[in-house]
Amino acid sequence: RPLPEVPTIRVDIDPAELYDDNSADLAVLGDAAAFLSALADVLPVRDASGWDPAEIAATRARWRAETDAERPGIVRIADALRDCLPARTRIYSDMTQFAYVAKEVWDMAEPGLWHHPYGFGTLGYAMPAAIGGKVGLPGDPVVAIAGDYGLQYTIQELGTAVELGLPLPILVWDNGKLKEIEESMVRSQIAPNAVVARNPDFLRLAEAYGAHAVRPGSLAALQAAVTAALAADRPTLIHMTPDMA
């Protein structure tokens, strides 16, 4: 269980799954949709009228400023990406500092469009998940966001995306290291170890799979690359670096 201290209710149609290594405090055998529908019928209606729009806007602005101060530059790049993408773009992100910031400050058009392995720390999630999202909903624009380490956990799936001819932008945030882990080591007064990458040439690697590849040198070039990738006849690896902000 990701949060063992939090009481958990598990609803599953398979009785064998109710009592595995992640057994819940309350196990319910049944269909999740039917369970939630019945639960909604008996729960009190929550009044949200106390939320003041101005207060919400001020809180979000403060949150953005604090996030930008903690990890400078990412907010500007995320804003540039959001501005060039269709409103209903489905985003699949990996465990990378870029996604940690972007998913918090991104103004989503509606719920359920940003998919992130929150709580599980699953490196390598973004690209195969984005491929599945694009195959399942081919009419919707889809973007994958991965770090330089996380991408290499499932880089072989780039071949699948090429074979399927998916117009999939794959944004790679390359800071040359596992920076989140490095910073946590420093905070814990541990000498950083095994966190600096010896990365491949990502552009040549993508081209070896038959994908398009580009390294934008500015935010305007990044927007142009993403727009072109959404209309391409194959996936496009877009190599992003912190200095482009």
Secondary structure as the mmCIF struct_conf table of DSSP 4:
data_model
#
loop_
_struct_conf.conf_type_id
_struct_conf.id
_struct_conf.beg_label_comp_id
_struct_conf.beg_label_asym_id
_struct_conf.beg_label_seq_id
_struct_conf.end_label_comp_id
_struct_conf.end_label_asym_id
_struct_conf.end_label_seq_id
BEND BEND1 LEU A 3 LEU A 3
TURN_TY1_P TURN_TY1_P1 PRO A 4 GLU A 5
BEND BEND2 VAL A 6 VAL A 6
STRN STRN1 ILE A 9 ASP A 12
BEND BEND3 ILE A 13 ILE A 13
HELX_RH_3T_P HELX_RH_3T_P1 PRO A 15 GLU A 17
TURN_TY1_P TURN_TY1_P2 LEU A 18 TYR A 19
BEND BEND4 ASP A 20 ASP A 20
TURN_TY1_P TURN_TY1_P3 ASP A 21 ASN A 22
BEND BEND5 ASP A 25 ASP A 25
STRN STRN2 LEU A 26 LEU A 29
BEND BEND6 GLY A 30 GLY A 30
HELX_RH_AL_P HELX_RH_AL_P1 ALA A 32 VAL A 42
BEND BEND7 LEU A 43 LEU A 43
HELX_LH_PP_P HELX_LH_PP_P1 PRO A 44 ASP A 47
TURN_TY1_P TURN_TY1_P4 SER A 49 GLY A 50
HELX_RH_AL_P HELX_RH_AL_P2 PRO A 53 GLU A 70
BEND BEND8 ARG A 71 ARG A 71
TURN_TY1_P TURN_TY1_P5 PRO A 72 GLY A 73
HELX_RH_AL_P HELX_RH_AL_P3 ILE A 74 CYS A 84
BEND BEND9 LEU A 85 LEU A 85
TURN_TY1_P TURN_TY1_P6 ALA A 87 ARG A 88
STRN STRN3 ARG A 90 SER A 93
BEND BEND10 MET A 95 THR A 96
HELX_RH_AL_P HELX_RH_AL_P4 GLN A 97 VAL A 105
BEND BEND11 ALA A 109 GLU A 110
TURN_TY1_P TURN_TY1_P7 PRO A 111 GLY A 112
STRN STRN4 TRP A 114 HIS A 115
TURN_TY1_P TURN_TY1_P8 TYR A 118 GLY A 121
TURN_TY1_P TURN_TY1_P9 LEU A 123 GLY A 124
HELX_RH_AL_P HELX_RH_AL_P5 ALA A 126 GLY A 136
BEND BEND12 LEU A 137 LEU A 137
TURN_TY1_P TURN_TY1_P10 PRO A 138 GLY A 139
BEND BEND13 ASP A 140 ASP A 140
STRN STRN5 VAL A 142 GLY A 147
HELX_RH_AL_P HELX_RH_AL_P6 ASP A 148 LEU A 151
TURN_TY1_P TURN_TY1_P11 GLN A 152 TYR A 153
BEND BEND14 THR A 154 THR A 154
TURN_TY1_P TURN_TY1_P12 ILE A 155 GLN A 156
HELX_RH_AL_P HELX_RH_AL_P7 GLU A 157 LEU A 164
TURN_TY1_P TURN_TY1_P13 GLY A 165 GLY A 165
STRN STRN6 PRO A 169 TRP A 173
BEND BEND15 GLY A 176 GLY A 176
STRN STRN7 LYS A 177 LYS A 177
HELX_RH_AL_P HELX_RH_AL_P8 LYS A 179 ARG A 187
TURN_TY1_P TURN_TY1_P14 SER A 188 GLN A 189
BEND BEND16 ALA A 194 ALA A 194
STRN STRN8 VAL A 196 VAL A 196
HELX_RH_AL_P HELX_RH_AL_P9 PHE A 202 TYR A 209
TURN_TY1_P TURN_TY1_P15 GLY A 210 GLY A 210
STRN STRN9 HIS A 212 VAL A 214
BEND BEND17 GLY A 217 SER A 218
HELX_RH_AL_P HELX_RH_AL_P10 LEU A 219 LEU A 230
TURN_TY1_P TURN_TY1_P16 ALA A 231 ALA A 231
BEND BEND18 ALA A 232 ARG A 234
STRN STRN10 THR A 236 MET A 240
HELX_RH_3T_P HELX_RH_3T_P2 PRO A 242 MET A 244
#
